[in-house]
């Protein structure tokens, strides 16, 4: 749970990418964000 151990969070990375690419299906975008 330490941020120092995981500098790059896959969840946080998926959120911006999904928002930047609206072309992708909304269902697929919400799935990674919820995880």
N, CA, C and O atoms as a Maestro MAE file, in Angstrom:
{
 s_m_m2io_version
 :::
 2.0.0
}

f_m_ct {
 s_m_title
 :::
 protein
 m_atom[140] {
  # First column is atom index #
  i_m_mmod_type
  r_m_x_coord
  r_m_y_coord
  r_m_z_coord
  i_m_residue_number
  s_m_chain_name
  s_m_pdb_residue_name
  s_m_pdb_atom_name
  i_m_atomic_number
  :::
  1 25 0.836 -1.211 0.000 1 A "UNK " " N  " 7
  2 3 0.000 0.000 0.000 1 A "UNK " " CA " 6
  3 2 0.872 1.262 0.000 1 A "UNK " " C  " 6
  4 15 0.374 2.387 0.045 1 A "UNK " " O  " 8
  5 25 2.180 1.035 -0.052 2 A "UNK " " N  " 7
  6 3 3.086 2.184 -0.033 2 A "UNK " " CA " 6
  7 2 3.271 2.727 -1.440 2 A "UNK " " C  " 6
  8 15 3.609 1.980 -2.359 2 A "UNK " " O  " 8
  9 25 3.052 4.018 -1.608 3 A "UNK " " N  " 7
  10 3 3.188 4.624 -2.934 3 A "UNK " " CA " 6
  11 2 4.639 4.568 -3.410 3 A "UNK " " C  " 6
  12 15 4.907 4.524 -4.610 3 A "UNK " " O  " 8
  13 25 5.573 4.572 -2.453 4 A "UNK " " N  " 7
  14 3 6.983 4.542 -2.810 4 A "UNK " " CA " 6
  15 2 7.349 3.214 -3.470 4 A "UNK " " C  " 6
  16 15 8.217 3.161 -4.341 4 A "UNK " " O  " 8
  17 25 6.681 2.152 -3.048 5 A "UNK " " N  " 7
  18 3 6.978 0.834 -3.618 5 A "UNK " " CA " 6
  19 2 6.452 0.743 -5.042 5 A "UNK " " C  " 6
  20 15 7.078 0.124 -5.903 5 A "UNK " " O  " 8
  21 25 5.307 1.356 -5.290 6 A "UNK " " N  " 7
  22 3 4.721 1.306 -6.635 6 A "UNK " " CA " 6
  23 2 4.598 2.718 -7.196 6 A "UNK " " C  " 6
  24 15 3.553 3.354 -7.063 6 A "UNK " " O  " 8
  25 25 5.671 3.210 -7.828 7 A "UNK " " N  " 7
  26 3 5.662 4.560 -8.397 7 A "UNK " " CA " 6
  27 2 4.697 4.664 -9.572 7 A "UNK " " C  " 6
  28 15 4.078 5.704 -9.794 7 A "UNK " " O  " 8
  29 25 4.579 3.565 -10.324 8 A "UNK " " N  " 7
  30 3 3.687 3.578 -11.483 8 A "UNK " " CA " 6
  31 2 2.494 2.671 -11.215 8 A "UNK " " C  " 6
  32 15 2.627 1.447 -11.200 8 A "UNK " " O  " 8
  33 25 1.344 3.269 -11.007 9 A "UNK " " N  " 7
  34 3 0.148 2.478 -10.740 9 A "UNK " " CA " 6
  35 2 -0.592 2.200 -12.034 9 A "UNK " " C  " 6
  36 15 -0.931 3.134 -12.761 9 A "UNK " " O  " 8
  37 25 -0.852 0.927 -12.340 10 A "UNK " " N  " 7
  38 3 -1.557 0.548 -13.575 10 A "UNK " " CA " 6
  39 2 -2.969 1.113 -13.606 10 A "UNK " " C  " 6
  40 15 -3.473 1.475 -14.670 10 A "UNK " " O  " 8
  41 25 -3.612 1.189 -12.440 11 A "UNK " " N  " 7
  42 3 -4.981 1.710 -12.374 11 A "UNK " " CA " 6
  43 2 -4.996 3.186 -12.765 11 A "UNK " " C  " 6
  44 15 -5.830 3.618 -13.560 11 A "UNK " " O  " 8
  45 25 -4.061 3.959 -12.194 12 A "UNK " " N  " 7
  46 3 -4.028 5.388 -12.487 12 A "UNK " " CA " 6
  47 2 -3.685 5.640 -13.947 12 A "UNK " " C  " 6
  48 15 -4.146 6.612 -14.547 12 A "UNK " " O  " 8
  49 25 -2.871 4.758 -14.512 13 A "UNK " " N  " 7
  50 3 -2.474 4.914 -15.912 13 A "UNK " " CA " 6
  51 2 -3.631 4.617 -16.851 13 A "UNK " " C  " 6
  52 15 -3.750 5.224 -17.915 13 A "UNK " " O  " 8
  53 25 -4.485 3.678 -16.454 14 A "UNK " " N  " 7
  54 3 -5.606 3.284 -17.312 14 A "UNK " " CA " 6
  55 2 -6.671 4.372 -17.357 14 A "UNK " " C  " 6
  56 15 -7.339 4.545 -18.376 14 A "UNK " " O  " 8
  57 25 -6.832 5.107 -16.258 15 A "UNK " " N  " 7
  58 3 -7.864 6.149 -16.201 15 A "UNK " " CA " 6
  59 2 -7.598 7.267 -17.216 15 A "UNK " " C  " 6
  60 15 -8.490 7.598 -17.996 15 A "UNK " " O  " 8
  61 25 -6.386 7.862 -17.228 16 A "UNK " " N  " 7
  62 3 -6.114 8.949 -18.174 16 A "UNK " " CA " 6
  63 2 -6.149 8.478 -19.623 16 A "UNK " " C  " 6
  64 15 -6.661 9.181 -20.494 16 A "UNK " " O  " 8
  65 25 -5.613 7.306 -19.882 17 A "UNK " " N  " 7
  66 3 -5.578 6.773 -21.250 17 A "UNK " " CA " 6
  67 2 -6.993 6.590 -21.789 17 A "UNK " " C  " 6
  68 15 -7.280 6.924 -22.938 17 A "UNK " " O  " 8
  69 25 -7.873 6.054 -20.942 18 A "UNK " " N  " 7
  70 3 -9.246 5.806 -21.371 18 A "UNK " " CA " 6
  71 2 -9.951 7.131 -21.645 18 A "UNK " " C  " 6
  72 15 -10.745 7.238 -22.579 18 A "UNK " " O  " 8
  73 25 -9.655 8.143 -20.823 19 A "UNK " " N  " 7
  74 3 -10.302 9.439 -20.994 19 A "UNK " " CA " 6
  75 2 -9.794 10.132 -22.252 19 A "UNK " " C  " 6
  76 15 -10.547 10.832 -22.929 19 A "UNK " " O  " 8
  77 25 -8.520 9.934 -22.560 20 A "UNK " " N  " 7
  78 3 -7.932 10.573 -23.741 20 A "UNK " " CA " 6
  79 2 -8.469 9.932 -25.015 20 A "UNK " " C  " 6
  80 15 -8.660 10.617 -26.020 20 A "UNK " " O  " 8
  81 25 -8.712 8.634 -24.982 21 A "UNK " " N  " 7
  82 3 -9.211 7.937 -26.170 21 A "UNK " " CA " 6
  83 2 -10.692 7.592 -26.014 21 A "UNK " " C  " 6
  84 15 -11.028 6.493 -25.574 21 A "UNK " " O  " 8
  85 25 -11.574 8.520 -26.369 22 A "UNK " " N  " 7
  86 3 -13.029 8.301 -26.261 22 A "UNK " " CA " 6
  87 2 -13.525 7.346 -27.333 22 A "UNK " " C  " 6
  88 15 -14.660 6.872 -27.281 22 A "UNK " " O  " 8
  89 25 -12.666 7.068 -28.306 23 A "UNK " " N  " 7
  90 3 -13.046 6.169 -29.394 23 A "UNK " " CA " 6
  91 2 -13.307 4.761 -28.862 23 A "UNK " " C  " 6
  92 15 -14.093 4.006 -29.433 23 A "UNK " " O  " 8
  93 25 -12.637 4.420 -27.760 24 A "UNK " " N  " 7
  94 3 -12.830 3.095 -27.185 24 A "UNK " " CA " 6
  95 2 -14.219 2.989 -26.558 24 A "UNK " " C  " 6
  96 15 -14.816 3.997 -26.180 24 A "UNK " " O  " 8
  97 25 -14.720 1.781 -26.452 25 A "UNK " " N  " 7
  98 3 -16.060 1.572 -25.882 25 A "UNK " " CA " 6
  99 2 -16.088 2.029 -24.423 25 A "UNK " " C  " 6
  100 15 -15.130 1.793 -23.688 25 A "UNK " " O  " 8
  101 25 -17.169 2.677 -23.995 26 A "UNK " " N  " 7
  102 3 -17.304 3.170 -22.616 26 A "UNK " " CA " 6
  103 2 -17.284 2.020 -21.610 26 A "UNK " " C  " 6
  104 15 -16.792 2.175 -20.492 26 A "UNK " " O  " 8
  105 25 -17.815 0.874 -22.010 27 A "UNK " " N  " 7
  106 3 -17.852 -0.284 -21.105 27 A "UNK " " CA " 6
  107 2 -16.434 -0.722 -20.757 27 A "UNK " " C  " 6
  108 15 -16.132 -1.014 -19.600 27 A "UNK " " O  " 8
  109 25 -15.565 -0.765 -21.767 28 A "UNK " " N  " 7
  110 3 -14.185 -1.182 -21.535 28 A "UNK " " CA " 6
  111 2 -13.443 -0.144 -20.701 28 A "UNK " " C  " 6
  112 15 -12.535 -0.483 -19.942 28 A "UNK " " O  " 8
  113 25 -13.831 1.119 -20.844 29 A "UNK " " N  " 7
  114 3 -13.162 2.181 -20.104 29 A "UNK " " CA " 6
  115 2 -13.525 2.126 -18.625 29 A "UNK " " C  " 6
  116 15 -12.680 2.382 -17.768 29 A "UNK " " O  " 8
  117 25 -14.767 1.795 -18.324 30 A "UNK " " N  " 7
  118 3 -15.216 1.768 -16.931 30 A "UNK " " CA " 6
  119 2 -14.685 0.534 -16.203 30 A "UNK " " C  " 6
  120 15 -14.477 0.572 -14.990 30 A "UNK " " O  " 8
  121 25 -14.467 -0.549 -16.930 31 A "UNK " " N  " 7
  122 3 -13.984 -1.779 -16.306 31 A "UNK " " CA " 6
  123 2 -12.644 -1.587 -15.597 31 A "UNK " " C  " 6
  124 15 -12.538 -1.907 -14.413 31 A "UNK " " O  " 8
  125 25 -11.606 -1.070 -16.287 32 A "UNK " " N  " 7
  126 3 -10.302 -0.886 -15.634 32 A "UNK " " CA " 6
  127 2 -10.348 0.130 -14.502 32 A "UNK " " C  " 6
  128 15 -9.620 -0.004 -13.518 32 A "UNK " " O  " 8
  129 25 -11.192 1.139 -14.633 33 A "UNK " " N  " 7
  130 3 -11.284 2.185 -13.612 33 A "UNK " " CA " 6
  131 2 -11.861 1.615 -12.316 33 A "UNK " " C  " 6
  132 15 -11.426 1.981 -11.224 33 A "UNK " " O  " 8
  133 25 -12.836 0.725 -12.440 34 A "UNK " " N  " 7
  134 3 -13.454 0.145 -11.249 34 A "UNK " " CA " 6
  135 2 -12.493 -0.781 -10.519 34 A "UNK " " C  " 6
  136 15 -12.529 -0.873 -9.292 34 A "UNK " " O  " 8
  137 25 -11.635 -1.467 -11.263 35 A "UNK " " N  " 7
  138 3 -10.713 -2.412 -10.632 35 A "UNK " " CA " 6
  139 2 -9.753 -1.687 -9.706 35 A "UNK " " C  " 6
  140 15 -8.899 -2.319 -9.084 35 A "UNK " " O  " 8
  :::
 }
 m_bond[139] {
  # First column is bond index #
  i_m_from
  i_m_to
  i_m_order
  :::
  1 1 2 1
  2 2 3 1
  3 3 4 2
  4 3 5 1
  5 5 6 1
  6 6 7 1
  7 7 8 2
  8 7 9 1
  9 9 10 1
  10 10 11 1
  11 11 12 2
  12 11 13 1
  13 13 14 1
  14 14 15 1
  15 15 16 2
  16 15 17 1
  17 17 18 1
  18 18 19 1
  19 19 20 2
  20 19 21 1
  21 21 22 1
  22 22 23 1
  23 23 24 2
  24 23 25 1
  25 25 26 1
  26 26 27 1
  27 27 28 2
  28 27 29 1
  29 29 30 1
  30 30 31 1
  31 31 32 2
  32 31 33 1
  33 33 34 1
  34 34 35 1
  35 35 36 2
  36 35 37 1
  37 37 38 1
  38 38 39 1
  39 39 40 2
  40 39 41 1
  41 41 42 1
  42 42 43 1
  43 43 44 2
  44 43 45 1
  45 45 46 1
  46 46 47 1
  47 47 48 2
  48 47 49 1
  49 49 50 1
  50 50 51 1
  51 51 52 2
  52 51 53 1
  53 53 54 1
  54 54 55 1
  55 55 56 2
  56 55 57 1
  57 57 58 1
  58 58 59 1
  59 59 60 2
  60 59 61 1
  61 61 62 1
  62 62 63 1
  63 63 64 2
  64 63 65 1
  65 65 66 1
  66 66 67 1
  67 67 68 2
  68 67 69 1
  69 69 70 1
  70 70 71 1
  71 71 72 2
  72 71 73 1
  73 73 74 1
  74 74 75 1
  75 75 76 2
  76 75 77 1
  77 77 78 1
  78 78 79 1
  79 79 80 2
  80 79 81 1
  81 81 82 1
  82 82 83 1
  83 83 84 2
  84 83 85 1
  85 85 86 1
  86 86 87 1
  87 87 88 2
  88 87 89 1
  89 89 90 1
  90 90 91 1
  91 91 92 2
  92 91 93 1
  93 93 94 1
  94 94 95 1
  95 95 96 2
  96 95 97 1
  97 97 98 1
  98 98 99 1
  99 99 100 2
  100 99 101 1
  101 101 102 1
  102 102 103 1
  103 103 104 2
  104 103 105 1
  105 105 106 1
  106 106 107 1
  107 107 108 2
  108 107 109 1
  109 109 110 1
  110 110 111 1
  111 111 112 2
  112 111 113 1
  113 113 114 1
  114 114 115 1
  115 115 116 2
  116 115 117 1
  117 117 118 1
  118 118 119 1
  119 119 120 2
  120 119 121 1
  121 121 122 1
  122 122 123 1
  123 123 124 2
  124 123 125 1
  125 125 126 1
  126 126 127 1
  127 127 128 2
  128 127 129 1
  129 129 130 1
  130 130 131 1
  131 131 132 2
  132 131 133 1
  133 133 134 1
  134 134 135 1
  135 135 136 2
  136 135 137 1
  137 137 138 1
  138 138 139 1
  139 139 140 2
  :::
 }
}
